[in-house]
Amino acid sequence: MKIIILGAGQVGGTLAEHLASEANDITVVDTDGDRLRDLGDRLDIRTVQGRGSFPTVLRQAGADDADMLIAVTNSDETNMVACQVAHTLFHTPTKIARVRESAYLTRESLFNNDAIPVDVLISPEQVVTNYIKRLIEHPGALQVIDFAEGKAQLVAVKAYYGGPLVGQELRQIRQHMPNVDTRVAAIFRRDRPILPKGDTTIEADDEVFFIAAKANIRAVMGELRRLDESNKRIVIAGGGQIGERLAEAIESRYQVKIIEMSPARCRYLSDTLDSTVVLQGSASDRDLMLEENIAEADIFLALTNDDEANIMSSLLAKRLGARKVMTIINNPAYVDLVQGGEIDIAISPQLATIGTLLAHVRRGDIVSVHSLRRGAAEAIEAIAHGDSRSSKVIGRAIENIALPPGTTIGAIIRDEEVLIAHDDTVIAAGDHVILFVVDKKYIRDVEKLFHVGLSFF
């Protein structure tokens, strides 16, 4: 596939890295020559220096015969104009734009071929807000991913000493929970992936990824760790777009406080939000944190744009007694350094956004792609099309499907029913199949499984 990426920042660069390793023809456009040189030295891609919305620059990047334009510069306006130019002058089939400003996003009629021709809108702030909201709703989870509009969920938890299944073989899950069907999709032990089998024993501190119907998630979590109490008191450091959206989404169910430095932003938040308490000050101010009883907070969330400020305020909150600390980290190099110590969960907006973008780039009918363990693995939701003659999966039991190495099928969603995958489960046309891929070099092979042969047409 021939893809033009506008913007060589964190998202554009990481996306280029993902796609270049999958034998796509990638061109990255940016005004920053140093960034382009760095990417060009590391990856097998073309680079073009210039403004991505200029017709001459797009033509130089190969827009005449490009299959897809992905506009992820820091400017909403540049991204939207680039899609317009690509549509009008080059008839680019698929145009994806990152648009951050909610003033644009609330006008749905703005984005169509008769107005601004953007086929797929990506809002990183909304993606991250939804991600954090799911973590708040599942105390004790390291990652929570929805499939088939929330009918099934993939949850990562750290197995604790004392959990009923710790020290037990996986095949004993059925005996522990005869009325709950679940499947462990993967285990990470000391940062190395283990493909689970029936005789695999769960050890304390394993990071366990399991999939189940949404209603059964809490029961399965209880088998692997002591269940945390429900969250009630949430403190958010940073009243920017993510902080505001999150407070708006959860304030009806939780007691929420926002700490924000800017007096003007504080006034705006006070006027906009209903029951959230807005405090003007710094989350690194020890006296303010003590005054606001941070020790009674169930979750402290550091959501500013400054990684260092987020890390320092999170360390302070944890030291002063906050039960759980989650931190946004924009620099991917920091994520693995800080997670799992004083900071319980480090959230990378880039990785969350990349997953959304990859779903629209993958071949085959891929509904969603989610990056797991900060990019170490992927969970993919694909739809099976065709019949037993044209498809490599339809009409076959899972044990008879030639899955690439390091790949497991975790569940199948058929209409409204969630079927946990077992060896004798047969895949039917229209099934949503949830796959877990530990070795990303086999992703192309996974996509090919869901290609429909020509005989189908």
Sequence and secondary structure as in RCSB ss.txt:
>XXXX:A:sequence
MKIIILGAGQVGGTLAEHLASEANDITVVDTDGDRLRDLGDRLDIRTVQGRGSFPTVLRQAGADDADMLIAVTNS
DETNMVACQVAHTLFHTPTKIARVRESAYLTRESLFNNDAIPVDVLISPEQVVTNYIKRLIEHPGALQVIDFAEG
KAQLVAVKAYYGGPLVGQELRQIRQHMPNVDTRVAAIFRRDRPILPKGDTTIEADDEVFFIAAKANIRAVMGELR
RLDESNKRIVIAGGGQIGERLAEAIESRYQVKIIEMSPARCRYLSDTLDSTVVLQGSASDRDLMLEENIAEADIF
LALTNDDEANIMSSLLAKRLGARKVMTIINNPAYVDLVQGGEIDIAISPQLATIGTLLAHVRRGDIVSVHSLRRG
AAEAIEAIAHGDSRSSKVIGRAIENIALPPGTTIGAIIRDEEVLIAHDDTVIAAGDHVILFVVDKKYIRDVEKLF
HVGLSFF
>XXXX:A:secstr
 EEEEE  SHHHHHHHHHHHTTT EEEEEES HHHHHHHHHHSS EEEES TTSHHHHHHTTGGG SEEEE  S 
HHHHHHHHHHHHHHH  SEEEEE   HHHHT GGGSSTTSS  SEEE HHHHHHHHHHHHHHSTT SEEEEETTT
TEEEEEEE  TT TTTTSBGGGHHHH TT  EEEEEEEETTEEE   TT B  TT EEEEEEEGGGHHHHHHHHS
       EEEEE  SHHHHHHHHHHTTTSEEEEEES HHHHHHHHHH SS EEEES TT HHHHHHTTGGG SEE
EE SS HHHHHHHHHHHHHTT SEEEEE  SHHHHHHHBTTTBSEEE HHHHHHHHHHHHHSSSSEEEEEEETTT
TEEEEEEE  S TTT SSBT BGGGS   TTEEEEEEEETTEEEE  TT BB TT EEEEEESSGGGHHHHHHHT
   GGG 
